[in-house]
Amino acid sequence: MKIILVIPDGLSQNNLDFKISKTYQSALDLSIKESKLTSAIICLLPGNKFGSSNFEQFWALNYLINKNIKPELIFIGESMGKKYLTTRDNFLMAIKYGFRTYPENKKIFLNEKIIKGEYTLISSHLHIDRALLILNANSFKKPHQILVSYSNEDHFITKRLFYYQFPTIRMIYECFLMTRLFFEIKLKFFLKKLKIIN
């Protein structure tokens, strides 16, 4: 079974009307193209609500169905708890709680494939470097194929992700997160080495 993991990437909001962001849409369009080429199952990683009635992955599900993707080719990640999910949480929650098939709602775990990198990762240009660092920090192997999408975001992006509209602020934010992740990985490696020595 070939699988595609898609990292969620925000919602747009016009008053009380929500839909997937342009950034997320671009990643999903890439997943549609790849799935049509390879018959791979599109796995929507768990995401956030951003004040809407449902989680990002369910908005993405509706988008894929409206684009005529067969329901049996879509697995939906499960979001648990109320805290904001980071890119790291997207992966860890998929490992912990698995996915649901659609429309049967059968639970399925893809842990071995995710840990061994036996999948195609699709991410926006905003998340790819961070996602790869996170996978490395969790001792997951690099995905066997990585596809990156690009999109300019508009002013309807949800307030929490306002910086998506501004490339300079976006870069500063990503640099900050990447630096923090880098030092976290180095610290983890150092502590592991120290434990071996002692």
Solvent accessible surface area in square Angstrom, and as a share of the most:
residue,aa,sasa,rsa
1,M,118,0.53
2,K,131,0.55
3,I,4,0.02
4,I,1,0.00
5,L,0,0.00
6,V,0,0.00
7,I,0,0.00
8,P,8,0.05
9,D,2,0.01
10,G,1,0.01
11,L,0,0.00
12,S,4,0.03
13,Q,63,0.28
14,N,72,0.37
15,N,129,0.66
16,L,163,0.81
17,D,94,0.49
18,F,21,0.09
19,K,129,0.55
20,I,10,0.05
21,S,0,0.00
22,K,96,0.41
23,T,2,0.01
24,Y,0,0.00
25,Q,68,0.30
26,S,25,0.16
27,A,0,0.00
28,L,0,0.00
29,D,57,0.30
30,L,43,0.22
31,S,0,0.00
32,I,17,0.08
33,K,130,0.55
34,E,18,0.08
35,S,3,0.02
36,K,139,0.59
37,L,134,0.67
38,T,46,0.27
39,S,82,0.53
40,A,3,0.03
41,I,20,0.10
42,I,0,0.00
43,C,0,0.00
44,L,0,0.00
45,L,0,0.00
46,P,0,0.00
47,G,0,0.00
48,N,15,0.08
49,K,83,0.35
50,F,31,0.13
51,G,73,0.70
52,S,13,0.08
53,S,98,0.63
54,N,59,0.30
55,F,45,0.19
56,E,4,0.02
57,Q,0,0.00
58,F,69,0.29
59,W,57,0.20
60,A,0,0.00
61,L,10,0.05
62,N,80,0.41
63,Y,34,0.13
64,L,0,0.00
65,I,57,0.29
66,N,120,0.62
67,K,92,0.39
68,N,131,0.67
69,I,9,0.05
70,K,120,0.51
71,P,47,0.30
72,E,100,0.45
73,L,41,0.21
74,I,0,0.00
75,F,12,0.05
76,I,6,0.03
77,G,1,0.01
78,E,28,0.12
79,S,16,0.10
80,M,76,0.34
81,G,62,0.60
82,K,208,0.88
83,K,133,0.56
84,Y,73,0.28
85,L,8,0.04
86,T,64,0.37
87,T,4,0.02
88,R,59,0.22
89,D,20,0.10
90,N,6,0.03
91,F,0,0.00
92,L,66,0.33
93,M,25,0.11
94,A,0,0.00
95,I,33,0.17
96,K,139,0.59
97,Y,56,0.21
98,G,0,0.00
99,F,0,0.00
100,R,70,0.26
101,T,20,0.12
102,Y,71,0.27
103,P,89,0.56
104,E,120,0.54
105,N,92,0.47
106,K,140,0.59
107,K,76,0.32
108,I,46,0.23
109,F,103,0.43
110,L,8,0.04
111,N,44,0.23
112,E,113,0.51
113,K,50,0.21
114,I,0,0.00
115,I,70,0.36
116,K,98,0.42
117,G,2,0.02
118,E,79,0.35
119,Y,0,0.00
120,T,7,0.04
121,L,0,0.00
122,I,0,0.00
123,S,0,0.00
124,S,1,0.00
125,H,52,0.23
126,L,15,0.08
127,H,17,0.08
128,I,20,0.10
129,D,86,0.44
130,R,22,0.08
131,A,0,0.00
132,L,49,0.25
133,L,36,0.18
134,I,5,0.03
135,L,3,0.01
136,N,90,0.46
137,A,8,0.06
138,N,35,0.18
139,S,87,0.56
140,F,27,0.11
141,K,137,0.58
142,K,141,0.60
143,P,7,0.04
144,H,132,0.59
145,Q,61,0.27
146,I,49,0.25
147,L,43,0.21
148,V,71,0.41
149,S,9,0.06
150,Y,128,0.49
151,S,18,0.12
152,N,104,0.53
153,E,19,0.09
154,D,38,0.20
155,H,131,0.59
156,F,71,0.29
157,I,10,0.05
158,T,9,0.05
159,K,181,0.77
160,R,140,0.51
161,L,6,0.03
162,F,101,0.42
163,Y,19,0.07
164,Y,7,0.03
165,Q,53,0.23
166,F,94,0.39
167,P,75,0.47
168,T,94,0.55
169,I,78,0.40
170,R,22,0.08
171,M,128,0.57
172,I,115,0.58
173,Y,79,0.30
174,E,27,0.12
175,C,81,0.49
176,F,122,0.51
177,L,19,0.10
178,M,52,0.23
179,T,71,0.41
180,R,137,0.50
181,L,9,0.05
182,F,95,0.39
183,F,126,0.52
184,E,66,0.30
185,I,29,0.15
186,K,106,0.45
187,L,103,0.51
188,K,103,0.44
189,F,124,0.52
190,F,117,0.49
191,L,94,0.47
192,K,130,0.55
193,K,110,0.47
194,L,74,0.37
195,K,164,0.69
196,I,135,0.69
197,I,129,0.66
198,N,145,0.75
